[in-house]
């Protein structure tokens, strides 16, 4: 049986098989959780990301975790919130699903997500949390390797939103 957990913390300290990075389509780093992950993983991450030549919104790419405790980093650009009529919901679900597919492909048992798109990208938190939990739950019904998905929330409001959605 697989499960979903919601905790408060810093995803760069997650000691498991994979963490997900809320990246942008260049995959060349940025602020927020992306910046924190790049700082903690070290400059080799930048070099590894450069090779992808970017990534479309909702898709995902995997690298080593380099200096992080996690074995892998899965990078996914979530959608920029633009009012809700530009496929934002579907693109956010794609980010979660495609990240989980990669985690399965690499036989990950433990995976951690940040709250994708709800920082700089402005996605409404309650709406994002519902999409995240629904998509993860649906995916776990057919997962062979993933045992635990942990939502690592940086602040109390985010943590509460994911706890409500769960
Ligand atoms: N651990 C867990 N969550 C964190 C951490 C951390 N160390 N640091 C921040 N968060 P954001 P987005 C939370 O803005 O909205 C970047 O510049 C944060 O509080 O990081 O998907 C990228 O390069 C918020 O709840 O990601 C893109 O250009 C959540 O992570 C753009 O931002 C996501 O906030 C992506 O924007």
Backbone and ligand atoms as CSV (ligand in chain L), in Angstrom:
chain,resi,resn,atom,element,x,y,z
A,1,UNK,N,N,0.832,-1.203,0.000
A,1,UNK,CA,C,0.000,0.000,0.000
A,1,UNK,C,C,0.872,1.260,0.000
A,2,UNK,N,N,0.553,2.177,-0.880
A,2,UNK,CA,C,1.312,3.422,-0.937
A,2,UNK,C,C,0.545,4.508,-0.188
A,3,UNK,N,N,1.259,5.543,0.207
A,3,UNK,CA,C,0.584,6.615,0.943
A,3,UNK,C,C,1.113,7.996,0.573
A,4,UNK,N,N,0.297,9.004,0.883
A,4,UNK,CA,C,0.661,10.404,0.663
A,4,UNK,C,C,0.808,11.063,2.028
A,5,UNK,N,N,1.907,11.774,2.204
A,5,UNK,CA,C,2.135,12.486,3.470
A,5,UNK,C,C,2.281,13.973,3.183
A,6,UNK,N,N,1.896,14.791,4.144
A,6,UNK,CA,C,2.078,16.244,4.036
A,6,UNK,C,C,2.902,16.688,5.241
A,7,UNK,N,N,4.047,17.297,4.987
A,7,UNK,CA,C,4.878,17.789,6.096
A,7,UNK,C,C,5.346,19.215,5.799
A,8,UNK,N,N,5.823,19.889,6.827
A,8,UNK,CA,C,6.429,21.206,6.628
A,8,UNK,C,C,7.930,21.025,6.663
A,9,UNK,N,N,8.638,21.676,5.766
A,9,UNK,CA,C,10.085,21.547,5.783
A,9,UNK,C,C,10.743,22.098,4.537
A,10,UNK,N,N,12.022,21.791,4.436
A,10,UNK,CA,C,12.856,22.225,3.312
A,10,UNK,C,C,13.160,20.982,2.482
A,11,UNK,N,N,12.701,20.983,1.243
A,11,UNK,CA,C,12.805,19.779,0.409
A,11,UNK,C,C,14.256,19.390,0.103
A,12,UNK,N,N,15.176,20.336,0.200
A,12,UNK,CA,C,16.579,20.005,-0.112
A,12,UNK,C,C,17.171,19.033,0.911
A,13,UNK,N,N,16.549,18.907,2.074
A,13,UNK,CA,C,17.063,17.993,3.108
A,13,UNK,C,C,16.393,16.623,3.033
A,14,UNK,N,N,15.476,16.428,2.101
A,14,UNK,CA,C,14.731,15.158,2.013
A,14,UNK,C,C,15.672,14.002,1.680
A,15,UNK,N,N,15.663,13.014,2.547
A,15,UNK,CA,C,16.553,11.874,2.383
A,15,UNK,C,C,15.743,10.687,1.850
A,16,UNK,N,N,15.624,10.645,0.515
A,16,UNK,CA,C,14.834,9.585,-0.106
A,16,UNK,C,C,15.322,9.370,-1.523
A,17,UNK,N,N,14.520,8.711,-2.341
A,17,UNK,CA,C,14.975,8.386,-3.703
A,17,UNK,C,C,14.931,9.578,-4.652
A,18,UNK,N,N,13.875,10.378,-4.593
A,18,UNK,CA,C,13.782,11.499,-5.532
A,18,UNK,C,C,13.066,12.690,-4.930
A,19,UNK,N,N,13.553,13.890,-5.265
A,19,UNK,CA,C,12.791,15.106,-4.983
A,19,UNK,C,C,12.434,15.730,-6.329
A,20,UNK,N,N,11.327,16.437,-6.337
A,20,UNK,CA,C,10.887,17.125,-7.550
A,20,UNK,C,C,11.214,18.605,-7.410
A,21,UNK,N,N,11.661,19.197,-8.488
A,21,UNK,CA,C,11.987,20.621,-8.519
A,21,UNK,C,C,10.946,21.382,-9.330
A,22,UNK,N,N,10.368,22.441,-8.745
A,22,UNK,CA,C,9.451,23.324,-9.473
A,22,UNK,C,C,10.307,24.273,-10.308
A,23,UNK,N,N,10.650,23.826,-11.506
A,23,UNK,CA,C,11.608,24.530,-12.360
A,23,UNK,C,C,10.905,25.487,-13.317
A,24,UNK,N,N,11.652,26.044,-14.241
A,24,UNK,CA,C,11.057,26.788,-15.355
A,24,UNK,C,C,11.483,26.084,-16.642
A,25,UNK,N,N,10.957,26.519,-17.778
A,25,UNK,CA,C,11.168,25.766,-19.022
A,25,UNK,C,C,12.611,25.802,-19.538
A,26,UNK,N,N,13.440,26.687,-18.982
A,26,UNK,CA,C,14.856,26.666,-19.396
A,26,UNK,C,C,15.617,25.564,-18.653
A,27,UNK,N,N,15.124,25.173,-17.492
A,27,UNK,CA,C,15.806,24.241,-16.564
A,27,UNK,C,C,17.166,24.768,-16.104
A,28,UNK,N,N,17.367,26.059,-16.253
A,28,UNK,CA,C,18.678,26.616,-15.904
A,28,UNK,C,C,18.702,27.315,-14.534
A,29,UNK,N,N,17.769,26.948,-13.674
A,29,UNK,CA,C,17.745,27.510,-12.324
A,29,UNK,C,C,16.920,28.769,-12.230
A,30,UNK,N,N,16.733,29.254,-11.004
A,30,UNK,CA,C,15.913,30.440,-10.776
A,30,UNK,C,C,15.840,30.725,-9.297
A,31,UNK,N,N,14.724,31.290,-8.853
A,31,UNK,CA,C,14.550,31.597,-7.430
A,31,UNK,C,C,13.782,30.483,-6.732
A,32,UNK,N,N,13.178,30.800,-5.599
A,32,UNK,CA,C,12.315,29.853,-4.879
A,32,UNK,C,C,12.974,28.514,-4.615
A,33,UNK,N,N,12.182,27.470,-4.746
A,33,UNK,CA,C,12.680,26.123,-4.454
A,33,UNK,C,C,13.750,25.703,-5.472
A,34,UNK,N,N,13.610,26.161,-6.683
A,34,UNK,CA,C,14.581,25.878,-7.754
A,34,UNK,C,C,15.975,26.393,-7.354
A,35,UNK,N,N,16.016,27.630,-6.875
A,35,UNK,CA,C,17.285,28.221,-6.443
A,35,UNK,C,C,17.877,27.457,-5.266
A,36,UNK,N,N,17.013,27.086,-4.320
A,36,UNK,CA,C,17.476,26.357,-3.129
A,36,UNK,C,C,18.057,24.996,-3.529
A,37,UNK,N,N,17.394,24.321,-4.465
A,37,UNK,CA,C,17.864,23.004,-4.909
A,37,UNK,C,C,19.206,23.132,-5.635
A,38,UNK,N,N,19.323,24.118,-6.512
A,38,UNK,CA,C,20.597,24.313,-7.233
A,38,UNK,C,C,21.739,24.650,-6.275
A,39,UNK,N,N,21.463,25.484,-5.280
A,39,UNK,CA,C,22.514,25.833,-4.307
A,39,UNK,C,C,22.959,24.605,-3.521
A,40,UNK,N,N,21.983,23.800,-3.107
A,40,UNK,CA,C,22.310,22.645,-2.267
A,40,UNK,C,C,22.944,21.499,-3.068
A,41,UNK,N,N,22.524,21.348,-4.321
A,41,UNK,CA,C,23.043,20.229,-5.135
A,41,UNK,C,C,24.446,20.514,-5.656
A,42,UNK,N,N,24.759,21.802,-5.865
A,42,UNK,CA,C,26.086,22.175,-6.360
A,42,UNK,C,C,26.100,22.421,-7.859
A,43,UNK,N,N,27.194,22.982,-8.376
A,43,UNK,CA,C,27.273,23.421,-9.775
A,43,UNK,C,C,27.165,22.299,-10.815
A,44,UNK,N,N,27.425,21.067,-10.416
A,44,UNK,CA,C,27.305,19.948,-11.366
A,44,UNK,C,C,25.858,19.794,-11.842
A,45,UNK,N,N,24.903,20.237,-11.018
A,45,UNK,CA,C,23.491,20.151,-11.414
A,45,UNK,C,C,23.223,21.062,-12.610
A,46,UNK,N,N,23.789,22.246,-12.562
A,46,UNK,CA,C,23.609,23.207,-13.661
A,46,UNK,C,C,24.108,22.594,-14.969
A,47,UNK,N,N,25.285,21.988,-14.915
A,47,UNK,CA,C,25.884,21.363,-16.106
A,47,UNK,C,C,25.008,20.229,-16.632
A,48,UNK,N,N,24.421,19.456,-15.733
A,48,UNK,CA,C,23.562,18.335,-16.139
A,48,UNK,C,C,22.279,18.857,-16.785
A,49,UNK,N,N,21.728,19.943,-16.239
A,49,UNK,CA,C,20.476,20.510,-16.758
A,49,UNK,C,C,20.676,21.148,-18.130
A,50,UNK,N,N,21.837,21.721,-18.326
A,50,UNK,CA,C,22.173,22.391,-19.584
A,50,UNK,C,C,21.999,21.448,-20.780
A,51,UNK,N,N,22.297,20.189,-20.575
A,51,UNK,CA,C,22.244,19.189,-21.654
A,51,UNK,C,C,20.839,18.943,-22.196
A,52,UNK,N,N,19.803,19.241,-21.390
A,52,UNK,CA,C,18.431,18.986,-21.848
A,52,UNK,C,C,17.969,20.019,-22.870
A,53,UNK,N,N,18.560,21.204,-22.850
A,53,UNK,CA,C,18.099,22.256,-23.750
A,53,UNK,C,C,16.675,22.681,-23.444
A,54,UNK,N,N,16.310,22.706,-22.164
A,54,UNK,CA,C,14.964,23.140,-21.768
A,54,UNK,C,C,13.983,21.985,-21.662
A,55,UNK,N,N,12.754,22.328,-21.240
A,55,UNK,CA,C,11.718,21.315,-21.027
A,55,UNK,C,C,10.365,22.011,-21.120
A,56,UNK,N,N,9.421,21.468,-21.922
A,56,UNK,CA,C,8.104,22.115,-22.023
A,56,UNK,C,C,7.329,22.045,-20.702
A,57,UNK,N,N,6.452,22.993,-20.477
A,57,UNK,CA,C,5.590,23.022,-19.283
A,57,UNK,C,C,4.821,21.700,-19.149
A,58,UNK,N,N,4.853,21.148,-17.947
A,58,UNK,CA,C,4.109,19.912,-17.679
A,58,UNK,C,C,4.894,18.634,-17.921
A,59,UNK,N,N,6.024,18.735,-18.604
A,59,UNK,CA,C,6.883,17.559,-18.797
A,59,UNK,C,C,7.909,17.501,-17.672
A,60,UNK,N,N,8.729,16.468,-17.641
A,60,UNK,CA,C,9.692,16.308,-16.549
A,60,UNK,C,C,10.988,15.686,-17.052
A,61,UNK,N,N,12.090,16.017,-16.390
A,61,UNK,CA,C,13.418,15.490,-16.734
A,61,UNK,C,C,14.135,15.093,-15.450
A,62,UNK,N,N,14.924,14.029,-15.508
A,62,UNK,CA,C,15.591,13.521,-14.304
A,62,UNK,C,C,17.102,13.709,-14.354
A,63,UNK,N,N,17.655,14.141,-13.219
A,63,UNK,CA,C,19.114,14.201,-13.073
A,63,UNK,C,C,19.495,13.473,-11.777
A,64,UNK,N,N,20.755,13.323,-11.578
A,64,UNK,CA,C,21.287,12.850,-10.304
A,64,UNK,C,C,20.969,13.908,-9.237
A,65,UNK,N,N,21.056,13.533,-7.981
A,65,UNK,CA,C,20.850,14.488,-6.892
A,65,UNK,C,C,22.126,15.212,-6.490
A,66,UNK,N,N,23.244,14.803,-7.077
A,66,UNK,CA,C,24.556,15.408,-6.771
A,66,UNK,C,C,24.764,15.527,-5.262
A,67,UNK,N,N,24.986,16.717,-4.714
A,67,UNK,CA,C,25.300,16.839,-3.281
A,67,UNK,C,C,24.099,16.709,-2.341
A,68,UNK,N,N,22.915,16.477,-2.898
A,68,UNK,CA,C,21.732,16.336,-2.040
A,68,UNK,C,C,21.679,14.933,-1.434
A,69,UNK,N,N,20.971,14.787,-0.315
A,69,UNK,CA,C,20.752,13.435,0.211
A,69,UNK,C,C,19.923,12.574,-0.758
A,70,UNK,N,N,19.018,13.202,-1.511
A,70,UNK,CA,C,18.186,12.448,-2.463
A,70,UNK,C,C,19.039,11.944,-3.623
A,71,UNK,N,N,18.669,10.756,-4.114
A,71,UNK,CA,C,19.425,10.134,-5.216
A,71,UNK,C,C,19.182,10.872,-6.535
A,72,UNK,N,N,17.941,11.242,-6.778
A,72,UNK,CA,C,17.573,11.898,-8.044
A,72,UNK,C,C,16.838,13.217,-7.801
A,73,UNK,N,N,16.928,14.082,-8.818
A,73,UNK,CA,C,16.079,15.283,-8.870
A,73,UNK,C,C,15.269,15.192,-10.156
A,74,UNK,N,N,13.967,15.346,-10.018
A,74,UNK,CA,C,13.079,15.360,-11.184
A,74,UNK,C,C,12.635,16.810,-11.376
A,75,UNK,N,N,12.962,17.376,-12.528
A,75,UNK,CA,C,12.692,18.792,-12.788
A,75,UNK,C,C,11.445,18.917,-13.647
A,76,UNK,N,N,10.486,19.705,-13.171
A,76,UNK,CA,C,9.284,19.927,-13.978
A,76,UNK,C,C,8.861,21.388,-13.933
A,77,UNK,N,N,8.711,22.031,-15.080
A,77,UNK,CA,C,8.154,23.387,-15.082
A,77,UNK,C,C,6.635,23.301,-14.967
A,78,UNK,N,N,6.080,23.820,-13.876
A,78,UNK,CA,C,4.634,23.905,-13.749
A,78,UNK,C,C,4.130,25.083,-14.561
A,79,UNK,N,N,2.792,25.209,-14.708
A,79,UNK,CA,C,2.225,26.331,-15.464
A,79,UNK,C,C,2.274,27.647,-14.686
A,80,UNK,N,N,2.377,28.733,-15.414
A,80,UNK,CA,C,2.216,30.067,-14.829
A,80,UNK,C,C,0.714,30.341,-14.796
A,81,UNK,N,N,0.189,30.712,-13.616
A,81,UNK,CA,C,-1.256,31.005,-13.489
A,81,UNK,C,C,-1.600,32.244,-14.307
A,82,UNK,N,N,-2.640,32.076,-15.145
A,82,UNK,CA,C,-3.005,33.180,-16.024
A,82,UNK,C,C,-4.519,33.368,-16.033
A,83,UNK,N,N,-5.145,33.094,-14.871
A,83,UNK,CA,C,-6.587,33.299,-14.745
A,83,UNK,C,C,-7.402,32.011,-14.793
A,84,UNK,N,N,-6.832,30.946,-15.291
A,84,UNK,CA,C,-7.508,29.648,-15.245
A,84,UNK,C,C,-8.040,29.144,-16.573
A,85,UNK,N,N,-7.964,29.937,-17.609
A,85,UNK,CA,C,-8.512,29.523,-18.904
A,85,UNK,C,C,-7.440,29.159,-19.931
A,86,UNK,N,N,-6.245,28.886,-19.424
A,86,UNK,CA,C,-5.146,28.564,-20.331
A,86,UNK,C,C,-4.548,27.186,-20.024
A,87,UNK,N,N,-5.450,26.240,-19.745
A,87,UNK,CA,C,-5.032,24.853,-19.464
A,87,UNK,C,C,-4.135,24.720,-18.233
A,88,UNK,N,N,-4.213,25.700,-17.328
A,88,UNK,CA,C,-3.346,25.630,-16.145
A,88,UNK,C,C,-3.589,24.365,-15.321
A,89,UNK,N,N,-4.881,23.980,-15.135
A,89,UNK,CA,C,-5.191,22.806,-14.310
A,89,UNK,C,C,-4.577,21.541,-14.927
A,90,UNK,N,N,-4.785,21.379,-16.235
A,90,UNK,CA,C,-4.283,20.199,-16.919
A,90,UNK,C,C,-2.746,20.153,-16.907
A,91,UNK,N,N,-2.141,21.322,-17.116
A,91,UNK,CA,C,-0.670,21.375,-17.144
A,91,UNK,C,C,-0.079,21.068,-15.763
A,92,UNK,N,N,-0.766,21.528,-14.707
A,92,UNK,CA,C,-0.272,21.229,-13.358
A,92,UNK,C,C,-0.378,19.722,-13.082
A,93,UNK,N,N,-1.512,19.136,-13.453
A,93,UNK,CA,C,-1.680,17.677,-13.295
A,93,UNK,C,C,-0.607,16.933,-14.093
A,94,UNK,N,N,-0.302,17.420,-15.288
A,94,UNK,CA,C,0.747,16.794,-16.112
A,94,UNK,C,C,2.091,16.821,-15.392
A,95,UNK,N,N,2.412,17.937,-14.722
A,95,UNK,CA,C,3.686,18.041,-13.998
A,95,UNK,C,C,3.788,16.946,-12.940
A,96,UNK,N,N,2.710,16.754,-12.178
A,96,UNK,CA,C,2.724,15.711,-11.142
A,96,UNK,C,C,2.799,14.322,-11.777
A,97,UNK,N,N,1.972,14.065,-12.781
A,97,UNK,CA,C,1.914,12.728,-13.389
A,97,UNK,C,C,3.226,12.383,-14.084
A,98,UNK,N,N,3.761,13.298,-14.864
A,98,UNK,CA,C,5.010,13.003,-15.583
A,98,UNK,C,C,6.186,12.844,-14.626
A,99,UNK,N,N,6.184,13.567,-13.515
A,99,UNK,CA,C,7.241,13.407,-12.506
A,99,UNK,C,C,7.151,12.021,-11.875
A,100,UNK,N,N,5.934,11.608,-11.559
A,100,UNK,CA,C,5.744,10.292,-10.941
A,100,UNK,C,C,6.099,9.173,-11.921
A,101,UNK,N,N,5.803,9.372,-13.199
A,101,UNK,CA,C,6.163,8.368,-14.204
A,101,UNK,C,C,7.667,8.172,-14.263
A,102,UNK,N,N,8.406,9.261,-14.217
A,102,UNK,CA,C,9.872,9.164,-14.209
A,102,UNK,C,C,10.360,8.467,-12.942
A,103,UNK,N,N,9.755,8.793,-11.820
A,103,UNK,CA,C,10.139,8.167,-10.547
A,103,UNK,C,C,9.925,6.652,-10.616
A,104,UNK,N,N,8.827,6.251,-11.216
A,104,UNK,CA,C,8.558,4.812,-11.387
A,104,UNK,C,C,9.593,4.171,-12.307
A,105,UNK,N,N,9.894,4.861,-13.382
A,105,UNK,CA,C,10.863,4.348,-14.358
A,105,UNK,C,C,12.224,4.088,-13.692
A,106,UNK,N,N,12.556,4.925,-12.707
A,106,UNK,CA,C,13.829,4.774,-11.998
A,106,UNK,C,C,13.654,4.016,-10.673
A,107,UNK,N,N,12.530,3.323,-10.546
A,107,UNK,CA,C,12.270,2.432,-9.408
A,107,UNK,C,C,12.384,3.131,-8.054
A,108,UNK,N,N,11.919,4.370,-8.003
A,108,UNK,CA,C,11.964,5.122,-6.744
A,108,UNK,C,C,10.876,4.613,-5.799
A,109,UNK,N,N,11.205,4.491,-4.537
A,109,UNK,CA,C,10.222,4.091,-3.529
A,109,UNK,C,C,9.691,5.307,-2.778
A,110,UNK,N,N,10.554,6.308,-2.585
A,110,UNK,CA,C,10.142,7.508,-1.852
A,110,UNK,C,C,10.382,8.757,-2.701
A,111,UNK,N,N,9.347,9.563,-2.848
A,111,UNK,CA,C,9.385,10.758,-3.699
A,111,UNK,C,C,8.823,11.944,-2.924
A,112,UNK,N,N,9.482,13.096,-3.044
A,112,UNK,CA,C,8.986,14.314,-2.386
A,112,UNK,C,C,8.711,15.401,-3.420
A,113,UNK,N,N,7.597,16.097,-3.230
A,113,UNK,CA,C,7.220,17.224,-4.098
A,113,UNK,C,C,7.183,18.517,-3.292
A,114,UNK,N,N,7.551,19.637,-3.913
A,114,UNK,CA,C,7.206,20.941,-3.339
A,114,UNK,C,C,5.824,21.314,-3.902
A,115,UNK,N,N,5.292,22.426,-3.474
A,115,UNK,CA,C,4.008,22.882,-3.991
A,115,UNK,C,C,4.251,23.581,-5.335
A,116,UNK,N,N,4.175,22.813,-6.408
A,116,UNK,CA,C,4.502,23.307,-7.751
A,116,UNK,C,C,3.556,24.447,-8.168
A,117,UNK,N,N,4.131,25.500,-8.720
A,117,UNK,CA,C,3.403,26.644,-9.318
A,117,UNK,C,C,2.732,27.609,-8.342
A,118,UNK,N,N,2.777,27.337,-7.027
A,118,UNK,CA,C,2.031,28.218,-6.111
A,118,UNK,C,C,2.870,29.335,-5.500
A,119,UNK,N,N,4.129,29.457,-5.927
A,119,UNK,CA,C,4.976,30.553,-5.468
A,119,UNK,C,C,4.975,31.658,-6.507
A,120,UNK,N,N,6.110,31.852,-7.143
A,120,UNK,CA,C,6.278,32.874,-8.185
A,120,UNK,C,C,5.229,32.721,-9.301
A,121,UNK,N,N,4.836,31.492,-9.607
A,121,UNK,CA,C,3.913,31.255,-10.725
A,121,UNK,C,C,2.444,31.528,-10.390
A,122,UNK,N,N,2.137,31.834,-9.118
A,122,UNK,CA,C,0.840,32.397,-8.739
A,122,UNK,C,C,-0.380,31.508,-8.808
A,123,UNK,N,N,-0.225,30.209,-8.910
A,123,UNK,CA,C,-1.390,29.308,-8.971
A,123,UNK,C,C,-2.108,29.341,-7.620
A,124,UNK,N,N,-3.451,29.519,-7.579
A,124,UNK,CA,C,-4.170,29.562,-6.294
A,124,UNK,C,C,-3.919,28.270,-5.506
A,125,UNK,N,N,-3.556,28.436,-4.233
A,125,UNK,CA,C,-3.065,27.311,-3.442
A,125,UNK,C,C,-4.080,26.186,-3.250
A,126,UNK,N,N,-5.345,26.524,-2.913
A,126,UNK,CA,C,-6.318,25.447,-2.658
A,126,UNK,C,C,-6.612,24.651,-3.924
A,127,UNK,N,N,-6.692,25.360,-5.021
A,127,UNK,CA,C,-6.957,24.713,-6.302
A,127,UNK,C,C,-5.779,23.815,-6.691
A,128,UNK,N,N,-4.566,24.308,-6.485
A,128,UNK,CA,C,-3.362,23.533,-6.810
A,128,UNK,C,C,-3.254,22.295,-5.925
A,129,UNK,N,N,-3.576,22.460,-4.649
A,129,UNK,CA,C,-3.463,21.333,-3.709
A,129,UNK,C,C,-4.427,20.213,-4.086
A,130,UNK,N,N,-5.652,20.571,-4.487
A,130,UNK,CA,C,-6.639,19.553,-4.895
A,130,UNK,C,C,-6.152,18.790,-6.114
A,131,UNK,N,N,-5.632,19.526,-7.083
A,131,UNK,CA,C,-5.137,18.892,-8.318
A,131,UNK,C,C,-3.965,17.968,-7.990
A,132,UNK,N,N,-3.068,18.438,-7.146
A,132,UNK,CA,C,-1.883,17.642,-6.784
A,132,UNK,C,C,-2.296,16.342,-6.106
A,133,UNK,N,N,-3.123,16.445,-5.077
A,133,UNK,CA,C,-3.506,15.251,-4.311
A,133,UNK,C,C,-4.308,14.276,-5.182
A,134,UNK,N,N,-5.235,14.792,-5.983
A,134,UNK,CA,C,-6.034,13.925,-6.852
A,134,UNK,C,C,-5.152,13.189,-7.850
A,135,UNK,N,N,-4.215,13.909,-8.449
A,135,UNK,CA,C,-3.358,13.311,-9.472
A,135,UNK,C,C,-2.414,12.270,-8.855
A,136,UNK,N,N,-1.847,12.597,-7.699
A,136,UNK,CA,C,-0.934,11.658,-7.027
A,136,UNK,C,C,-1.698,10.396,-6.611
A,137,UNK,N,N,-2.871,10.589,-6.009
A,137,UNK,CA,C,-3.683,9.458,-5.539
A,137,UNK,C,C,-4.025,8.515,-6.697
A,138,UNK,N,N,-4.448,9.103,-7.799
A,138,UNK,CA,C,-4.817,8.310,-8.969
A,138,UNK,C,C,-3.597,7.534,-9.482
A,139,UNK,N,N,-2.456,8.209,-9.516
A,139,UNK,CA,C,-1.239,7.563,-10.018
A,139,UNK,C,C,-0.820,6.398,-9.121
A,140,UNK,N,N,-0.945,6.578,-7.822
A,140,UNK,CA,C,-0.468,5.552,-6.874
A,140,UNK,C,C,-1.256,4.252,-6.974
A,141,UNK,N,N,-2.465,4.329,-7.523
A,141,UNK,CA,C,-3.269,3.113,-7.666
A,141,UNK,C,C,-2.633,2.114,-8.626
A,142,UNK,N,N,-1.791,2.628,-9.531
A,142,UNK,CA,C,-1.167,1.700,-10.490
A,142,UNK,C,C,0.363,1.719,-10.402
A,143,UNK,N,N,0.889,2.308,-9.335
A,143,UNK,CA,C,2.351,2.364,-9.183
A,143,UNK,C,C,2.887,1.037,-8.662
A,144,UNK,N,N,4.045,0.632,-9.179
A,144,UNK,CA,C,4.665,-0.619,-8.735
A,144,UNK,C,C,5.774,-0.390,-7.726
A,145,UNK,N,N,6.463,0.746,-7.821
A,145,UNK,CA,C,7.643,0.982,-6.989
A,145,UNK,C,C,7.405,2.026,-5.905
A,146,UNK,N,N,6.673,3.083,-6.247
A,146,UNK,CA,C,6.514,4.188,-5.296
A,146,UNK,C,C,5.679,3.749,-4.094
A,147,UNK,N,N,6.246,3.950,-2.914
A,147,UNK,CA,C,5.560,3.581,-1.668
A,147,UNK,C,C,5.033,4.820,-0.944
A,148,UNK,N,N,5.834,5.874,-0.950
A,148,UNK,CA,C,5.434,7.094,-0.241
A,148,UNK,C,C,5.685,8.332,-1.084
A,149,UNK,N,N,4.692,9.189,-1.173
A,149,UNK,CA,C,4.860,10.509,-1.778
A,149,UNK,C,C,4.689,11.534,-0.663
A,150,UNK,N,N,5.706,12.354,-0.461
A,150,UNK,CA,C,5.663,13.370,0.590
A,150,UNK,C,C,5.560,14.752,-0.031
A,151,UNK,N,N,4.530,15.496,0.370
A,151,UNK,CA,C,4.413,16.898,-0.025
A,151,UNK,C,C,5.180,17.698,1.022
A,152,UNK,N,N,6.273,18.335,0.607
A,152,UNK,CA,C,7.081,19.113,1.553
A,152,UNK,C,C,6.710,20.588,1.410
A,153,UNK,N,N,5.995,21.105,2.407
A,153,UNK,CA,C,5.459,22.465,2.350
A,153,UNK,C,C,6.367,23.418,3.128
A,154,UNK,N,N,6.606,24.564,2.538
A,154,UNK,CA,C,7.573,25.508,3.109
A,154,UNK,C,C,6.971,26.415,4.170
A,155,UNK,N,N,5.659,26.601,4.123
A,155,UNK,CA,C,5.014,27.516,5.076
A,155,UNK,C,C,3.697,26.914,5.570
A,156,UNK,N,N,3.186,27.418,6.715
A,156,UNK,CA,C,1.979,26.846,7.325
A,156,UNK,C,C,0.737,26.904,6.436
A,157,UNK,N,N,0.577,27.974,5.656
A,157,UNK,CA,C,-0.607,28.099,4.793
A,157,UNK,C,C,-0.605,26.998,3.731
A,158,UNK,N,N,0.563,26.764,3.167
A,158,UNK,CA,C,0.691,25.717,2.147
A,158,UNK,C,C,0.437,24.349,2.771
A,159,UNK,N,N,1.009,24.136,3.942
A,159,UNK,CA,C,0.822,22.857,4.630
A,159,UNK,C,C,-0.667,22.602,4.887
A,160,UNK,N,N,-1.382,23.630,5.355
A,160,UNK,CA,C,-2.800,23.478,5.650
A,160,UNK,C,C,-3.604,23.167,4.393
A,161,UNK,N,N,-3.261,23.820,3.294
A,161,UNK,CA,C,-3.984,23.586,2.036
A,161,UNK,C,C,-3.856,22.125,1.586
A,162,UNK,N,N,-2.659,21.569,1.690
A,162,UNK,CA,C,-2.463,20.169,1.273
A,162,UNK,C,C,-3.095,19.201,2.266
A,163,UNK,N,N,-3.088,19.555,3.560
A,163,UNK,CA,C,-3.749,18.704,4.553
A,163,UNK,C,C,-5.255,18.683,4.301
A,164,UNK,N,N,-5.811,19.846,3.949
A,164,UNK,CA,C,-7.247,19.914,3.628
A,164,UNK,C,C,-7.566,19.067,2.403
A,165,UNK,N,N,-6.728,19.176,1.382
A,165,UNK,CA,C,-6.963,18.438,0.142
A,165,UNK,C,C,-6.871,16.931,0.386
A,166,UNK,N,N,-5.987,16.550,1.279
A,166,UNK,CA,C,-5.802,15.128,1.592
A,166,UNK,C,C,-7.009,14.588,2.332
L,1,LIG,N1,N,11.541,23.477,0.146
L,1,LIG,C1,C,10.223,23.313,-0.102
L,1,LIG,N2,N,9.447,24.264,-0.644
L,1,LIG,C2,C,10.034,25.451,-0.944
L,1,LIG,C3,C,11.400,25.716,-0.725
L,1,LIG,C4,C,12.166,24.667,-0.146
L,1,LIG,N3,N,13.465,24.797,0.099
L,1,LIG,N4,N,11.660,26.994,-1.124
L,1,LIG,C5,C,10.498,27.505,-1.568
L,1,LIG,N5,N,9.516,26.594,-1.467
L,1,LIG,P1,P,8.354,28.634,-6.291
L,1,LIG,P2,P,6.785,28.115,-8.757
L,1,LIG,C6,C,8.080,26.690,-1.807
L,1,LIG,O1,O,8.211,30.092,-6.472
L,1,LIG,O2,O,5.647,28.891,-8.234
L,1,LIG,C7,C,11.609,29.733,-9.846
L,1,LIG,O3,O,12.312,30.945,-10.080
L,1,LIG,C8,C,7.454,28.057,-1.963
L,1,LIG,O4,O,7.209,28.630,-0.688
L,1,LIG,O5,O,9.662,28.073,-5.900
L,1,LIG,O6,O,6.527,26.779,-9.391
L,1,LIG,C9,C,11.698,28.769,-11.023
L,1,LIG,O7,O,12.941,28.848,-11.688
L,1,LIG,C10,C,6.175,27.690,-2.701
L,1,LIG,O8,O,5.204,27.194,-1.764
L,1,LIG,O9,O,7.915,27.794,-7.629
L,1,LIG,C11,C,10.576,29.243,-11.893
L,1,LIG,O10,O,10.955,30.342,-12.686
L,1,LIG,C12,C,6.605,26.523,-3.601
L,1,LIG,O11,O,7.881,26.088,-3.076
L,1,LIG,C13,C,9.521,29.671,-10.905
L,1,LIG,O12,O,10.231,30.016,-9.713
L,1,LIG,C14,C,6.786,26.874,-5.074
L,1,LIG,O13,O,7.269,28.199,-5.204
L,1,LIG,C15,C,8.564,28.559,-10.573
L,1,LIG,O14,O,7.535,29.058,-9.768
